[in-house]
Amino acid sequence: MTNKYSTDFALALDELQSMRQEREVLETKIAKQIKKVAALHELAQGEDDTPPLTNLIDGITDACRVVFRAFDKALLPIEVRDKVLGLGLPNQSNLLASIYTTIRRMKEAGEIIEVFESQPGSSSAVAAYKWAGETVPARLRRLVTETDAVPQHMKLRPQERSQVAHTKPTSKK
């Protein structure tokens, strides 16, 4: 009887892990889509009287998560602020202070990591931050290299691959 529960427990644990991985993939896709919508909204604003963005993000923490997930490189808090502004976050009296507080909390929670970047023309370094998990660009690079992860209907044949300017023909091992 105990063996049955052990088996069920192992299966439930595996399913939970699979669901968490699926959630991470979905959250990354959502972050990329939010960034795309915000960029297209900015382009559309020049064409006519488009209404301001609303309900694109849930708050400052959500906005910071979207920004960090969407970029491969470490970002300075000022860069995070500039990118958050493009997501339609309502005006705040001191957005940069809120960004610093949010970054500190995200770092404590293990969502982002702190890296130090040297400044050009100076011997000092400043703290920058990047997403601790897999970013959108990193995921795309990984999927391209893992051809088994790409669905069959999306794979390019060698002759098609050589026609695409940004890819190089790869040799099979």
N, C-alpha and C positions, 0 to 999 in steps of 0.2 A: 504494500500500500504506500509506503514512504517513497519507494522508487517511482511510482506514478506521479507523486507530487514533485519530486525532484526533476523529472522529465518536463512536466508542465511548467515548473519554475524556470528551467533553462530556456524553454521555448518562449515564454512570456518575456524573459529578459532579452533574448535575441530580437524579438519583435519591438520591444521598447527602444533598443539601440538603433534599429532600422528606422523607426519613426523619428527619432531625434536627428538622424542623418538626413532624412527627407525634409524635415523642418528647416535644417540649416541650408539646404539647397534652395528651398522655397524662399526663405528670408533673403538669401543672396539675390535671387531673381527679382524679388520685389524691390530691393534696394536699387538694382540696376534700372528697373522700370520707372521708379520714382525719379531717378536722375534724368532719364530720357524725357519724361513728361515735363519736368521743370525746364530742361533745355529747349524743348519744342515750344513751351509756353512763352519763354523769353523771345524766341524768334517770331512767334505769332503776335506778340504785343506790338511789334513795329508795324504790322500790316493793318490792324484795325483796333477798335476799342474792345480788347478782350478783358474780361473781368479778372481781378486778382486771383491767384491760386488760393484755394481753401481746401481743407480736409485731405491734403496730400500727405501730411505727416501728423503724428499725434502729439508732438511736443518737442522740446529741445533735445531730450535724450534720444528720441526716435530719429530726429534729424541728424544728430551726431553719428548714430549707428549707420544710417544710410551713407553718410559721407565717408566714414572709415571703411565700410565694406566695399565701396565703389572705387577706392584708390589703392594701388599697390604700394606706393611710396609712403614714407612717414610724413605726417603733416604737422606743421606748427599750429598752435592754437589760433593764430590770426588767419591762417589759410582755412582752418575748419570754419571759423566765423564767416568768412567770405563765401564759402560753399553752402553753408547753412542758409544764408540770406537768399540764395538762389532757389531754395526749396519752398519759399512762400511762408516762412515762419513769421507770425505776427511781430510787429516792432516791439522791442523791449528797451527799457531805459539804459541798461548796460549789458548788452548781449555778450561782450567778451568776458565779463566776469562770470556770467552764467555758463559760458563755454568752458572756462577753466574749472568751475565746480563740477560740471558734468564729466569732463575729462578725468578729473581726480576720482570720481565715483566709478567710472567705467574701468579705470586702471585698477582700483581696489577690487573690483568684481572680476578682474581677469579678462575683460572683454577686449581691452587694448593693451599694448605694451609700449613702454617708454624706450626710445632710442636717442642717442646723442649724436647730433650732426655738427661737424665743424663748420665754422663760418668762414667764408672766403676772406682772405686778408687778415685773419685773426687767429690767435692760438687757442681761443676759447670755443666751447661747444654749447649748443642750446638743446633743450629737450624737445623732441618731436614725438609723435605718437602714431601708431599704426594698428590696424585690426589684428587681433591675436589669432583669429581663425583664417580661413581661406577667403581671399578677396575675389571679386568678380574677375578681374584680369588674370589672376593666378589660376582660378578654376578653368577659365577658357584655355589657357596654355596647357594645363594638365590634360584636359579633355582632348585637345588636338594631338598630344603625344600618346595618349592611351587610345589607340584606334579601336580597341575592343569596347570602350565606353561609348563610342559614337554609334548611333543606330545605323544599320546597314543601308537604309535609303539615303542617309546623309553622307556616306563615305564617298570620296572621290576616287575614281580609277586613276592609275598612274598617268595616263595621257591627259586627263582633265586637270590633275594636280599641276602639271608643268605649264598649263595655260593660265593658272591663277598667279598673279604677279607676286603676292606676298608669301607664297609657299615654295618650298624646294622639294624636288623629288626625293623620296626616301627609299633606301634599299631595305629589302626584307632580310631579316636574319634567319 
